[in-house]
Amino acid sequence: MSNKRRKKHTPGRKRKKALSKIWIISVVVAVILIAVIAIAAAYIRKMEKSGSEKPDSVGETGERITFPYELADGKLKAASLFQYSGLNPDCNNEEGEDIAALEIVNQSNEFCKSAEIHVRMEDGTELVFRAEDIPAGRKIWVFESGNQSVGQDDVCEEIRDNSEFEEVSLMENQIMASVEDTTITIENLTGEEITDLMVGCHCLFEDTYFGGVTYSYPTGTIPAGGQAVVDAADCYMGTAEVVWISNNEE
C-alpha cells in the first residue's frame, strides 16, 4: 500500500469557487450594461439637441406654409400667394402667364423702406419678391422678380424675409402734393426756389399698390410760391400715390 496521501476536496471549497466565478461574471455583465446605458443616454441627448435646433428660415423645413403668414416679427403679413397673367411691373414689364404674386400688408405703424421675400416651393423652386416704400397700413401686390410662374396646387414649404423700416419725409412744411389720376402737382410753400426735388410714388389700383417697384420723378426747379407738374406715366394701371419726397441737396 502506498504511503502517499491523497488531497481531499471538500464540498465547501467547491461552492466557494463556484460563487467566485458567478461574482466575476456578474461584475462583467454589470460593466457591459453600464456602458450600454451610457451610450444610449448620450445618443438620446444628441437627438434631443438636434431636434431643438431650428432652421435659419422663418418656415420650418418640410412643413406646408399656410396664408396669411406673418413676417418681419409681425410687422408685415403675407396675405396670399396667387397667380397673375399680364405685364409684370417688377420684371421690367415683361409679359407672362400665371406669374407668382404675393399680397403683402404692412400691419405696423412704421414705414417699410424695403422688403425682400424668398419663397421656396415643394418642388424646390425659389421665388423672389422685392417691394419698396410701403406706408403703414398699406397693401401691395408684389410680382416674382424673375417672372416665374406658379401652379394653383403648388405647395409653399418655406418663406423668409429681409425687411427694413425707417422714417421718410413728405416735406410737408415746404411743399404740398396733390394727385389727379397720374398727374402730380407739387406746390412750393416757401419763399425760396426749390431745386433737385424727387417724388416717389406707387401705382394705386383698387386700394392696393400694383407692383413692388417705386417710380421716382424729378420735378425740376420750382420757383418760390410756384408749382411743378409731374406725369407719373408708369402708374397707368390706376392712380399715382406719393409715398416720399426728397431733396438731393439735403
C-alpha positions as a Markdown table, in Angstrom:
| # | Residue | x | y | z |
|---|---|---|---|---|
| 1 | Met | 0.0 | 0.0 | 0.0 |
| 2 | Ser | 1.3 | 3.4 | -0.9 |
| 3 | Asn | 2.2 | 5.9 | 1.8 |
| 4 | Lys | 1.2 | 8.8 | -0.4 |
| 5 | Arg | -1.7 | 10.8 | 1.0 |
| 6 | Arg | -4.4 | 12.0 | -1.4 |
| 7 | Lys | -5.7 | 15.5 | -1.3 |
| 8 | Lys | -9.3 | 15.8 | -0.4 |
| 9 | His | -11.6 | 18.5 | -1.9 |
| 10 | Thr | -14.4 | 19.3 | 0.4 |
| 11 | Pro | -17.8 | 20.4 | -0.8 |
| 12 | Gly | -17.3 | 23.8 | 0.9 |
| 13 | Arg | -14.3 | 24.6 | -1.4 |
| 14 | Lys | -16.2 | 23.8 | -4.5 |
| 15 | Arg | -19.1 | 26.0 | -3.5 |
| 16 | Lys | -16.7 | 28.9 | -2.8 |
| 17 | Lys | -15.0 | 28.5 | -6.2 |
| 18 | Ala | -18.4 | 28.4 | -8.0 |
| 19 | Leu | -19.6 | 31.5 | -6.2 |
| 20 | Ser | -16.3 | 33.3 | -7.1 |
| 21 | Lys | -17.0 | 32.6 | -10.8 |
| 22 | Ile | -20.5 | 33.8 | -10.6 |
| 23 | Trp | -19.4 | 37.0 | -8.9 |
| 24 | Ile | -16.8 | 37.7 | -11.7 |
| 25 | Ile | -19.5 | 37.1 | -14.4 |
| 26 | Ser | -21.9 | 39.4 | -12.6 |
| 27 | Val | -19.3 | 42.2 | -12.5 |
| 28 | Val | -18.6 | 41.8 | -16.2 |
| 29 | Val | -22.3 | 41.9 | -17.1 |
| 30 | Ala | -22.8 | 45.0 | -14.9 |
| 31 | Val | -20.0 | 46.8 | -16.6 |
| 32 | Ile | -21.4 | 46.0 | -20.0 |
| 33 | Leu | -24.9 | 47.2 | -19.0 |
| 34 | Ile | -23.5 | 50.5 | -17.6 |
| 35 | Ala | -21.6 | 51.1 | -20.9 |
| 36 | Val | -24.7 | 50.4 | -23.0 |
| 37 | Ile | -26.8 | 52.7 | -20.8 |
| 38 | Ala | -24.2 | 55.5 | -21.1 |
| 39 | Ile | -24.0 | 55.2 | -24.9 |
| 40 | Ala | -27.8 | 55.2 | -25.1 |
| 41 | Ala | -28.1 | 58.3 | -22.9 |
| 42 | Ala | -25.5 | 60.2 | -25.0 |
| 43 | Tyr | -27.4 | 59.3 | -28.2 |
| 44 | Ile | -30.7 | 60.5 | -26.7 |
| 45 | Arg | -29.2 | 63.8 | -25.6 |
| 46 | Lys | -27.7 | 64.3 | -29.1 |
| 47 | Met | -31.1 | 63.6 | -30.7 |
| 48 | Glu | -32.9 | 66.0 | -28.3 |
| 49 | Lys | -30.3 | 68.7 | -29.0 |
| 50 | Ser | -30.6 | 68.2 | -32.8 |
| 51 | Gly | -34.4 | 68.3 | -32.6 |
| 52 | Ser | -34.4 | 71.5 | -30.6 |
| 53 | Glu | -32.3 | 73.4 | -33.3 |
| 54 | Lys | -34.5 | 75.4 | -35.7 |
| 55 | Pro | -33.5 | 76.2 | -39.3 |
| 56 | Asp | -32.5 | 79.8 | -40.2 |
| 57 | Ser | -35.6 | 80.2 | -42.3 |
| 58 | Val | -38.9 | 81.5 | -41.0 |
| 59 | Gly | -40.8 | 78.4 | -42.1 |
| 60 | Glu | -39.9 | 75.0 | -40.7 |
| 61 | Thr | -38.4 | 72.9 | -43.5 |
| 62 | Gly | -40.8 | 70.2 | -44.7 |
| 63 | Glu | -43.9 | 71.9 | -43.4 |
| 64 | Arg | -46.6 | 73.4 | -45.5 |
| 65 | Ile | -46.8 | 77.1 | -45.2 |
| 66 | Thr | -50.4 | 78.4 | -45.0 |
| 67 | Phe | -51.5 | 82.0 | -45.6 |
| 68 | Pro | -51.9 | 84.5 | -44.1 |
| 69 | Tyr | -48.3 | 84.3 | -42.7 |
| 70 | Glu | -46.5 | 86.9 | -40.6 |
| 71 | Leu | -43.1 | 88.3 | -41.5 |
| 72 | Ala | -40.7 | 90.8 | -40.0 |
| 73 | Asp | -41.6 | 90.0 | -36.4 |
| 74 | Gly | -45.3 | 90.6 | -37.2 |
| 75 | Lys | -44.8 | 93.9 | -38.9 |
| 76 | Leu | -45.6 | 92.5 | -42.3 |
| 77 | Lys | -48.2 | 89.9 | -43.4 |
| 78 | Ala | -48.1 | 87.7 | -46.5 |
| 79 | Ala | -51.8 | 87.6 | -47.0 |
| 80 | Ser | -51.8 | 85.2 | -50.0 |
| 81 | Leu | -49.8 | 83.7 | -52.9 |
| 82 | Phe | -51.7 | 83.8 | -56.2 |
| 83 | Gln | -51.3 | 83.8 | -60.0 |
| 84 | Tyr | -51.3 | 86.8 | -62.3 |
| 85 | Ser | -51.2 | 87.0 | -66.1 |
| 86 | Gly | -50.1 | 90.1 | -67.9 |
| 87 | Leu | -47.3 | 92.6 | -67.7 |
| 88 | Asn | -45.0 | 92.3 | -64.7 |
| 89 | Pro | -44.0 | 95.7 | -63.3 |
| 90 | Asp | -41.4 | 94.0 | -61.1 |
| 91 | Cys | -39.7 | 92.4 | -64.1 |
| 92 | Asn | -39.3 | 95.3 | -66.5 |
| 93 | Asn | -42.9 | 94.9 | -67.7 |
| 94 | Glu | -42.2 | 91.5 | -69.1 |
| 95 | Glu | -45.4 | 89.6 | -70.1 |
| 96 | Gly | -46.2 | 86.3 | -68.6 |
| 97 | Glu | -48.8 | 83.7 | -67.7 |
| 98 | Asp | -49.6 | 82.5 | -64.2 |
| 99 | Ile | -46.9 | 84.7 | -62.7 |
| 100 | Ala | -46.3 | 84.1 | -59.0 |
| 101 | Ala | -47.7 | 87.1 | -57.0 |
| 102 | Leu | -47.6 | 87.8 | -53.3 |
| 103 | Glu | -50.0 | 90.1 | -51.4 |
| 104 | Ile | -48.2 | 91.9 | -48.6 |
| 105 | Val | -49.7 | 94.1 | -45.9 |
| 106 | Asn | -47.8 | 96.5 | -43.7 |
| 107 | Gln | -49.7 | 96.0 | -40.5 |
| 108 | Ser | -47.2 | 98.0 | -38.4 |
| 109 | Asn | -47.2 | 101.7 | -37.6 |
| 110 | Glu | -43.8 | 102.2 | -39.4 |
| 111 | Phe | -42.8 | 102.9 | -43.0 |
| 112 | Cys | -41.4 | 99.8 | -44.6 |
| 113 | Lys | -38.5 | 101.1 | -46.8 |
| 114 | Ser | -37.7 | 97.7 | -48.4 |
| 115 | Ala | -38.7 | 94.0 | -48.2 |
| 116 | Glu | -37.1 | 91.1 | -50.0 |
| 117 | Ile | -39.1 | 87.9 | -49.6 |
| 118 | His | -37.9 | 84.4 | -50.6 |
| 119 | Val | -40.5 | 81.6 | -51.1 |
| 120 | Arg | -39.4 | 78.0 | -51.6 |
| 121 | Met | -41.9 | 75.7 | -53.2 |
| 122 | Glu | -42.3 | 71.9 | -52.6 |
| 123 | Asp | -40.6 | 71.2 | -55.9 |
| 124 | Gly | -37.5 | 73.2 | -55.0 |
| 125 | Thr | -38.4 | 76.3 | -57.0 |
| 126 | Glu | -37.2 | 79.6 | -55.4 |
| 127 | Leu | -39.4 | 82.6 | -55.8 |
| 128 | Val | -38.1 | 86.1 | -55.0 |
| 129 | Phe | -40.3 | 89.2 | -54.4 |
| 130 | Arg | -39.0 | 92.7 | -53.8 |
| 131 | Ala | -41.1 | 95.6 | -52.5 |
| 132 | Glu | -40.2 | 99.2 | -51.8 |
| 133 | Asp | -41.8 | 102.0 | -49.8 |
| 134 | Ile | -44.9 | 100.6 | -48.1 |
| 135 | Pro | -46.5 | 103.1 | -45.8 |
| 136 | Ala | -48.1 | 101.9 | -42.5 |
| 137 | Gly | -51.4 | 100.1 | -43.1 |
| 138 | Arg | -51.0 | 99.8 | -46.9 |
| 139 | Lys | -51.4 | 96.6 | -49.0 |
| 140 | Ile | -49.3 | 95.8 | -52.0 |
| 141 | Trp | -49.2 | 93.2 | -54.8 |
| 142 | Val | -45.6 | 92.1 | -55.5 |
| 143 | Phe | -44.8 | 90.0 | -58.5 |
| 144 | Glu | -42.0 | 87.5 | -58.9 |
| 145 | Ser | -38.8 | 89.3 | -59.9 |
| 146 | Gly | -37.8 | 86.7 | -62.5 |
| 147 | Asn | -41.3 | 86.4 | -63.9 |
| 148 | Gln | -41.5 | 82.8 | -62.7 |
| 149 | Ser | -44.9 | 81.1 | -62.7 |
| 150 | Val | -46.7 | 79.1 | -60.0 |
| 151 | Gly | -49.4 | 76.4 | -60.2 |
| 152 | Gln | -52.7 | 76.6 | -58.3 |
| 153 | Asp | -51.9 | 73.4 | -56.5 |
| 154 | Asp | -48.2 | 74.1 | -55.8 |
| 155 | Val | -47.2 | 73.9 | -52.1 |
| 156 | Cys | -45.2 | 76.5 | -50.3 |
| 157 | Glu | -42.7 | 74.9 | -47.9 |
| 158 | Glu | -40.6 | 77.9 | -46.8 |
| 159 | Ile | -40.8 | 81.6 | -46.6 |
| 160 | Arg | -38.3 | 84.1 | -45.2 |
| 161 | Asp | -37.7 | 87.9 | -45.5 |
| 162 | Asn | -35.2 | 90.7 | -45.1 |
| 163 | Ser | -37.0 | 93.9 | -44.3 |
| 164 | Glu | -36.0 | 97.4 | -43.3 |
| 165 | Phe | -38.2 | 100.1 | -41.7 |
| 166 | Glu | -37.3 | 103.8 | -41.4 |
| 167 | Glu | -38.9 | 107.2 | -41.3 |
| 168 | Val | -39.4 | 109.1 | -44.6 |
| 169 | Ser | -40.4 | 112.7 | -45.4 |
| 170 | Leu | -43.1 | 114.3 | -47.5 |
| 171 | Met | -41.6 | 117.7 | -46.8 |
| 172 | Glu | -45.0 | 119.0 | -45.7 |
| 173 | Asn | -43.5 | 122.2 | -44.3 |
| 174 | Gln | -42.1 | 123.1 | -47.6 |
| 175 | Ile | -44.3 | 121.7 | -50.3 |
| 176 | Met | -47.8 | 120.4 | -50.9 |
| 177 | Ala | -48.5 | 117.5 | -53.3 |
| 178 | Ser | -51.9 | 116.8 | -54.9 |
| 179 | Val | -52.7 | 114.0 | -57.3 |
| 180 | Glu | -55.3 | 113.6 | -60.1 |
| 181 | Asp | -55.1 | 110.2 | -61.8 |
| 182 | Thr | -51.4 | 110.1 | -62.8 |
| 183 | Thr | -50.8 | 113.8 | -62.7 |
| 184 | Ile | -48.9 | 115.0 | -59.6 |
| 185 | Thr | -48.8 | 118.7 | -58.8 |
| 186 | Ile | -46.1 | 120.0 | -56.4 |
| 187 | Glu | -46.6 | 123.4 | -54.9 |
| 188 | Asn | -43.7 | 125.3 | -53.3 |
| 189 | Leu | -44.9 | 126.7 | -50.0 |
| 190 | Thr | -41.7 | 128.6 | -49.2 |
| 191 | Gly | -40.4 | 131.9 | -50.2 |
| 192 | Glu | -37.4 | 130.4 | -51.9 |
| 193 | Glu | -36.7 | 128.5 | -55.1 |
| 194 | Ile | -36.5 | 124.6 | -54.7 |
| 195 | Thr | -34.3 | 122.6 | -56.9 |
| 196 | Asp | -33.3 | 118.9 | -57.3 |
| 197 | Leu | -36.6 | 117.6 | -55.9 |
| 198 | Met | -37.6 | 114.0 | -56.5 |
| 199 | Val | -41.0 | 112.5 | -56.0 |
| 200 | Gly | -41.6 | 108.8 | -55.3 |
| 201 | Cys | -44.9 | 107.1 | -56.0 |
| 202 | His | -46.7 | 103.8 | -56.3 |
| 203 | Cys | -49.4 | 102.8 | -58.7 |
| 204 | Leu | -52.6 | 102.6 | -56.7 |
| 205 | Phe | -55.1 | 100.0 | -58.0 |
| 206 | Glu | -58.4 | 99.5 | -56.1 |
| 207 | Asp | -56.8 | 100.4 | -52.7 |
| 208 | Thr | -53.7 | 98.2 | -53.4 |
| 209 | Tyr | -50.3 | 99.1 | -54.7 |
| 210 | Phe | -49.8 | 97.4 | -58.0 |
| 211 | Gly | -46.2 | 96.1 | -58.1 |
| 212 | Gly | -43.4 | 96.3 | -55.6 |
| 213 | Val | -41.4 | 98.9 | -57.5 |
| 214 | Thr | -41.5 | 102.6 | -56.6 |
| 215 | Tyr | -41.5 | 105.1 | -59.5 |
| 216 | Ser | -39.5 | 108.3 | -59.0 |
| 217 | Tyr | -39.6 | 111.5 | -61.0 |
| 218 | Pro | -37.7 | 114.8 | -60.9 |
| 219 | Thr | -39.7 | 118.0 | -60.5 |
| 220 | Gly | -37.2 | 120.4 | -61.9 |
| 221 | Thr | -36.8 | 123.8 | -60.4 |
| 222 | Ile | -39.9 | 125.2 | -58.6 |
| 223 | Pro | -39.9 | 128.9 | -58.0 |
| 224 | Ala | -40.9 | 130.5 | -54.7 |
| 225 | Gly | -44.7 | 130.1 | -54.4 |
| 226 | Gly | -44.8 | 128.3 | -57.8 |
| 227 | Gln | -45.8 | 124.8 | -58.9 |
| 228 | Ala | -44.4 | 121.9 | -60.8 |
| 229 | Val | -46.5 | 119.2 | -62.6 |
| 230 | Val | -45.2 | 115.6 | -62.9 |
| 231 | Asp | -46.7 | 113.0 | -65.2 |
| 232 | Ala | -46.4 | 109.6 | -63.4 |
| 233 | Ala | -46.9 | 107.7 | -66.6 |
| 234 | Asp | -45.8 | 104.4 | -65.1 |
| 235 | Cys | -48.9 | 104.4 | -62.9 |
| 236 | Tyr | -51.2 | 103.9 | -65.9 |
| 237 | Met | -52.9 | 100.8 | -64.3 |
| 238 | Gly | -54.5 | 103.1 | -61.7 |
| 239 | Thr | -53.7 | 106.3 | -60.0 |
| 240 | Ala | -50.4 | 107.7 | -58.6 |
| 241 | Glu | -49.9 | 107.9 | -54.8 |
| 242 | Val | -47.0 | 109.8 | -53.5 |
| 243 | Val | -45.0 | 107.9 | -50.8 |
| 244 | Trp | -42.0 | 110.1 | -50.4 |
| 245 | Ile | -40.4 | 113.4 | -51.5 |
| 246 | Ser | -36.8 | 114.2 | -51.2 |
| 247 | Asn | -34.4 | 117.0 | -51.9 |
| 248 | Asn | -31.0 | 115.8 | -53.2 |
| 249 | Glu | -29.3 | 118.9 | -51.8 |
| 250 | Glu | -30.2 | 117.7 | -48.2 |
